[in-house]
Structure formats: structure tokens, C-alpha cells
């Protein structure tokens, strides 16, 4: 129930080989860009913008190739726990 500005969440799918720590650290201050640092936007396959309480989002995308893709919530402080791997075969 906290407002989006205090406890928002997004979903960002990264290209294979992306340095998660570098991406997340740079994105922490990119509030006006949905917490995706402009300098790292080329590392993003797809994303869902920052959402607040009772909001939902969806995205349709094509995975460029088979492989493992890291996904993360890049809202400040979330990436260490809110991450996973999408496996495309």
C-alpha cells in the first residue's frame, strides 16, 4: 500500500552478458527513465515500467536468441533479491 515513489517495482529483462551490478547501480538514480539508466538502455531486451499498489503491467517481446537472460527489478535497493533468469531454448 506504500506509494509507488516509496515502494515501486518494475521488471527489466537484460541481454546475456550484461553486468547486473553495473546496470543496477547506474539505474538507481534514473527515476525519470523508469529506473533504467540511459547509458545502459542498450542492454535491455524488454521492460515493464515502474508500478505501484494495485497496478499491473505486461509486455510482449521476442527473445533474440536461445540463452539465459537475467531479469531484475531495478527500483533502488531491490535488485539484490528481486532477480531471476529466463531460459530460452
N, C-alpha and C positions, 0 to 999 in steps of 0.2 A: 504493500500500500504506500510505500515511500514514493515521492515524485520521481519521475524519470531522471531529473538532474542529479538526484542523490543516489539512485539505485537502478539505473537503466541497464539494458542488456542488448547486445547486437550479436550477429553471427557472421563471421568472416571466414571464407574458405581461401586458403593460401596455396600458391603454386608450390610444387615439390621443390625442396632445397632452400626454401625461404627460412632465414634465421628468425625464429619465433620471438626470441628475446629482443632483437633489434627492432623488429616490426612493432611489437607491443610497447616497448619503451618510447619509440618515436610517436606512436599513435595516441598515447595517453593525453597529450595536450591538444589533440586535433578535434576538439569539441565541435567546431563548425563544419567539420568534414566527416561527421558520424564516427569519430574516433578512428579514422583511417588516415594516417599521415600522408599528405600529398606526395612526398618523396618516395613512398612505398606503395602507392596505388597500383603500380605495375606488377606487384606481387600478388594481387587479389584476383581470384577466379570469379567469385560471386560474393554478395553480402546482403544481409538484411539490416536495415537502418536501426538505430537505437530505439528501443521500445520501452514504454513504461507500464504501470499496472493495468491489467485487463486489456492490453493491446496485443495484437498478433501480427505476424508478417509472414510472407512467403516469397520465395524466389525460384525461378526456373532457369536452369543453366545446363550447358553441355560440358562435360568434363573433357578437357583437351586430349588426354591420353590415359592409358592404363597406368596405375601407380597409386601411391599413398599421398593424400592431401590432408594437411593439418587444418582443422577448423578451430576457431577461438572466439571468445567474447573479448573484444578489445577495450571495453569500458574500463577506466582506470582501476587497477587493482584486481581485476577478475581473471586475467589470462593464466595465472599460475594454476588455478583449479578448474576453470571453465574452458576446457580444450578437449580435442579428440582427434580421431583420424577417420577420414573417409577413404575406403579402399575401392578403387575402380579396377575391374578386371576386363 
